[in-house]
Structures are given as C-alpha cells and as structure tokens.
Amino acid sequence: MRGNAFSAGVEPGGLRNSTDIKILICYIFSSLNKPLDKTNVIEAIQESNLANYFELNNAFAELIDQNNLLVDPKTQKITLTESGKMIADQLETTLPLSVRKQALNTTIKFLTNVKLKNENSATIKKDTTGYTITCSIPDGQIDLLSFSLHLPDKLQAELVKENFYNNPEMVYKSILAVLTKDKELAKEIFDDNLN
C-alpha cells in the first residue's frame, strides 16, 4: 500500500495516508454492515473533510482489486468481503477514535438523508411564472402528506426541496399543528428546532 496521500481539502486531524483511508473505508462498511453506494460513502467522508476525493476513489479501486470490497454487478452496491472485514477488525484501532466516530456519524447521517430522499419525494417544475415544487410523504399506498408551492425562482425552490428532505417529519407536524390549531404540538416543534 502507498504511504502519503494527496491531502487537498482535508481538515487537520484528517487522513493523509492511503493505508489509513483504506482502513477507514473498511471500518465504515464493517460498522454499517450493509451494501452501500460508493458515491454515498465518498460524499459522507468528504463532508467530514477526512480524506481527499481522489484518494478515496483510488482507495476504493485498490480495495476492489484486492478483493476486500465486492461490487454487485446488478445494483453496483458494494459489500465488505471477509478479507475486508479482517482489515477493519484488526486495524481499526490504528485510526484515531475521533476520526472513526466522525466518519461513522457522518456516514449514518448521510445515509439517513439518502433514505429520506428515496422514501419521500420533492419535484421541481418550471412554469411561465416561476417554479412549482411538489412534496409528498408516502405511507404505504397513499400519500400521508402532499403539497405544492409556487416560488418565483429556482434558488428558492431548491432551498424548499433541501429543507423538506432534511426534516420531512417536522414539515408534516408543522402543517398538522397549524391546520388543527394544536398549540402543544406547535410549541413542541418550536422548542425542538431551537435546541
């Protein structure tokens, strides 16, 4: 394995050694113990500024070539092999605890957001006077909530979409509190979002 990694965009305390980056990737796959998209894992690690994008891609390629990670040809999801699990188990203590916690927390948060985006929908359509965003929260075969907003520009529509995906439960509770005039629920929502 190579030693020093390219470190552009890596925060102090991040990983600058390609071996450590490979260990981190194996550790994340081992900890979450489920098939993951390479893109999601790379984005999550980058969000924490723990490793450089190019080094992450190189690490994934080497781990796949060395049969530590396995790519499903149909779904393109990646799983950890037994040899990859051995790397994670034997070498996880070489990474600082703070790096492991930060990477794992960021990955879980990122995957939660991906799940919310897959379960809920927000679509933006341009029309003659601006943009209409339609958001929905499904519950089985019906929509628990569905609404459309007309906004004057795409930036506002993208902001609404992002905020909807960040916390669809809060959006649902807020609308419910307003329409039912439930002051306790409104207070709970207000208190939760201030803390």
Contacts in CASP RR format, 6 or more apart in sequence:
PFRMAT RR
TARGET T0000
AUTHOR 0000-0000-0000
METHOD contacts of the structure
MODEL  1
MRGNAFSAGVEPGGLRNSTDIKILICYIFSSLNKPLDKTNVIEAIQESNL
ANYFELNNAFAELIDQNNLLVDPKTQKITLTESGKMIADQLETTLPLSVR
KQALNTTIKFLTNVKLKNENSATIKKDTTGYTITCSIPDGQIDLLSFSLH
LPDKLQAELVKENFYNNPEMVYKSILAVLTKDKELAKEIFDDNLN
1 18 0 8 1.000
1 19 0 8 1.000
1 22 0 8 1.000
1 62 0 8 1.000
2 18 0 8 1.000
2 19 0 8 1.000
3 17 0 8 1.000
3 18 0 8 1.000
3 19 0 8 1.000
4 16 0 8 1.000
4 17 0 8 1.000
4 18 0 8 1.000
5 15 0 8 1.000
5 16 0 8 1.000
5 17 0 8 1.000
5 18 0 8 1.000
5 20 0 8 1.000
5 21 0 8 1.000
5 51 0 8 1.000
5 52 0 8 1.000
5 55 0 8 1.000
6 52 0 8 1.000
6 54 0 8 1.000
6 55 0 8 1.000
7 16 0 8 1.000
7 52 0 8 1.000
7 55 0 8 1.000
8 52 0 8 1.000
9 49 0 8 1.000
9 52 0 8 1.000
10 16 0 8 1.000
10 49 0 8 1.000
10 50 0 8 1.000
10 51 0 8 1.000
10 52 0 8 1.000
11 48 0 8 1.000
11 49 0 8 1.000
11 50 0 8 1.000
13 96 0 8 1.000
13 98 0 8 1.000
13 99 0 8 1.000
14 49 0 8 1.000
14 50 0 8 1.000
14 51 0 8 1.000
14 99 0 8 1.000
15 21 0 8 1.000
15 24 0 8 1.000
15 50 0 8 1.000
15 51 0 8 1.000
15 95 0 8 1.000
15 99 0 8 1.000
18 55 0 8 1.000
18 58 0 8 1.000
18 59 0 8 1.000
20 94 0 8 1.000
20 95 0 8 1.000
21 51 0 8 1.000
21 55 0 8 1.000
21 56 0 8 1.000
21 59 0 8 1.000
22 59 0 8 1.000
22 62 0 8 1.000
22 63 0 8 1.000
22 68 0 8 1.000
22 87 0 8 1.000
23 87 0 8 1.000
23 88 0 8 1.000
23 91 0 8 1.000
23 92 0 8 1.000
23 94 0 8 1.000
23 95 0 8 1.000
24 45 0 8 1.000
24 50 0 8 1.000
24 51 0 8 1.000
24 95 0 8 1.000
24 99 0 8 1.000
24 100 0 8 1.000
24 103 0 8 1.000
25 41 0 8 1.000
25 45 0 8 1.000
25 56 0 8 1.000
25 59 0 8 1.000
25 60 0 8 1.000
25 63 0 8 1.000
25 69 0 8 1.000
26 63 0 8 1.000
26 68 0 8 1.000
26 69 0 8 1.000
26 80 0 8 1.000
26 84 0 8 1.000
26 85 0 8 1.000
26 87 0 8 1.000
26 88 0 8 1.000
26 91 0 8 1.000
27 88 0 8 1.000
27 92 0 8 1.000
27 95 0 8 1.000
27 100 0 8 1.000
27 103 0 8 1.000
27 104 0 8 1.000
28 36 0 8 1.000
28 41 0 8 1.000
28 44 0 8 1.000
28 45 0 8 1.000
28 103 0 8 1.000
28 104 0 8 1.000
28 107 0 8 1.000
29 36 0 8 1.000
29 41 0 8 1.000
29 69 0 8 1.000
29 78 0 8 1.000
29 79 0 8 1.000
29 80 0 8 1.000
29 84 0 8 1.000
29 88 0 8 1.000
30 80 0 8 1.000
30 84 0 8 1.000
30 85 0 8 1.000
30 88 0 8 1.000
30 89 0 8 1.000
30 92 0 8 1.000
31 88 0 8 1.000
31 104 0 8 1.000
32 104 0 8 1.000
32 107 0 8 1.000
32 108 0 8 1.000
32 111 0 8 1.000
33 80 0 8 1.000
34 79 0 8 1.000
35 72 0 8 1.000
35 75 0 8 1.000
35 77 0 8 1.000
35 78 0 8 1.000
35 79 0 8 1.000
36 77 0 8 1.000
36 78 0 8 1.000
36 79 0 8 1.000
36 111 0 8 1.000
37 76 0 8 1.000
37 77 0 8 1.000
37 78 0 8 1.000
37 114 0 8 1.000
38 60 0 8 1.000
38 76 0 8 1.000
38 78 0 8 1.000
40 107 0 8 1.000
40 110 0 8 1.000
40 111 0 8 1.000
40 114 0 8 1.000
41 56 0 8 1.000
41 78 0 8 1.000
41 107 0 8 1.000
42 53 0 8 1.000
42 56 0 8 1.000
42 57 0 8 1.000
42 60 0 8 1.000
43 110 0 8 1.000
44 103 0 8 1.000
44 106 0 8 1.000
44 107 0 8 1.000
44 109 0 8 1.000
44 110 0 8 1.000
44 111 0 8 1.000
45 51 0 8 1.000
45 56 0 8 1.000
45 103 0 8 1.000
45 106 0 8 1.000
45 107 0 8 1.000
46 53 0 8 1.000
46 56 0 8 1.000
47 106 0 8 1.000
47 110 0 8 1.000
48 102 0 8 1.000
48 103 0 8 1.000
48 106 0 8 1.000
50 99 0 8 1.000
50 102 0 8 1.000
50 103 0 8 1.000
50 106 0 8 1.000
51 59 0 8 1.000
60 69 0 8 1.000
60 78 0 8 1.000
63 69 0 8 1.000
63 84 0 8 1.000
64 70 0 8 1.000
64 71 0 8 1.000
64 78 0 8 1.000
66 83 0 8 1.000
67 81 0 8 1.000
67 83 0 8 1.000
68 80 0 8 1.000
68 81 0 8 1.000
68 83 0 8 1.000
68 84 0 8 1.000
68 87 0 8 1.000
69 78 0 8 1.000
69 79 0 8 1.000
69 80 0 8 1.000
69 81 0 8 1.000
69 84 0 8 1.000
70 78 0 8 1.000
70 79 0 8 1.000
70 80 0 8 1.000
70 81 0 8 1.000
71 77 0 8 1.000
71 78 0 8 1.000
72 78 0 8 1.000
72 79 0 8 1.000
80 88 0 8 1.000
92 100 0 8 1.000
113 165 0 8 1.000
113 166 0 8 1.000
116 165 0 8 1.000
116 168 0 8 1.000
117 165 0 8 1.000
119 137 0 8 1.000
119 138 0 8 1.000
120 135 0 8 1.000
120 136 0 8 1.000
120 137 0 8 1.000
120 138 0 8 1.000
120 164 0 8 1.000
120 165 0 8 1.000
120 168 0 8 1.000
121 134 0 8 1.000
121 135 0 8 1.000
121 136 0 8 1.000
121 138 0 8 1.000
122 133 0 8 1.000
122 134 0 8 1.000
122 135 0 8 1.000
122 136 0 8 1.000
122 160 0 8 1.000
122 161 0 8 1.000
122 164 0 8 1.000
122 165 0 8 1.000
123 133 0 8 1.000
123 134 0 8 1.000
124 131 0 8 1.000
124 132 0 8 1.000
124 133 0 8 1.000
124 154 0 8 1.000
124 157 0 8 1.000
124 158 0 8 1.000
124 161 0 8 1.000
125 131 0 8 1.000
125 132 0 8 1.000
125 133 0 8 1.000
125 134 0 8 1.000
126 154 0 8 1.000
127 150 0 8 1.000
129 150 0 8 1.000
129 152 0 8 1.000
130 150 0 8 1.000
130 151 0 8 1.000
130 152 0 8 1.000
130 153 0 8 1.000
131 150 0 8 1.000
131 151 0 8 1.000
131 152 0 8 1.000
131 153 0 8 1.000
131 154 0 8 1.000
131 156 0 8 1.000
131 157 0 8 1.000
132 148 0 8 1.000
132 149 0 8 1.000
132 150 0 8 1.000
132 151 0 8 1.000
132 157 0 8 1.000
133 148 0 8 1.000
133 149 0 8 1.000
133 151 0 8 1.000
133 157 0 8 1.000
133 160 0 8 1.000
133 161 0 8 1.000
133 164 0 8 1.000
134 146 0 8 1.000
134 147 0 8 1.000
134 148 0 8 1.000
135 145 0 8 1.000
135 146 0 8 1.000
135 147 0 8 1.000
135 148 0 8 1.000
135 149 0 8 1.000
135 160 0 8 1.000
135 161 0 8 1.000
135 164 0 8 1.000
135 168 0 8 1.000
135 171 0 8 1.000
136 143 0 8 1.000
136 145 0 8 1.000
136 146 0 8 1.000
136 147 0 8 1.000
137 143 0 8 1.000
137 144 0 8 1.000
137 145 0 8 1.000
137 146 0 8 1.000
137 168 0 8 1.000
137 171 0 8 1.000
137 172 0 8 1.000
138 144 0 8 1.000
144 172 0 8 1.000
145 171 0 8 1.000
145 172 0 8 1.000
145 175 0 8 1.000
147 175 0 8 1.000
149 157 0 8 1.000
149 160 0 8 1.000
151 157 0 8 1.000
151 160 0 8 1.000
163 171 0 8 1.000
164 171 0 8 1.000
170 189 0 8 1.000
170 192 0 8 1.000
170 193 0 8 1.000
173 185 0 8 1.000
173 188 0 8 1.000
173 189 0 8 1.000
174 186 0 8 1.000
174 189 0 8 1.000
176 182 0 8 1.000
176 185 0 8 1.000
177 183 0 8 1.000
177 185 0 8 1.000
177 186 0 8 1.000
177 189 0 8 1.000
178 186 0 8 1.000
END
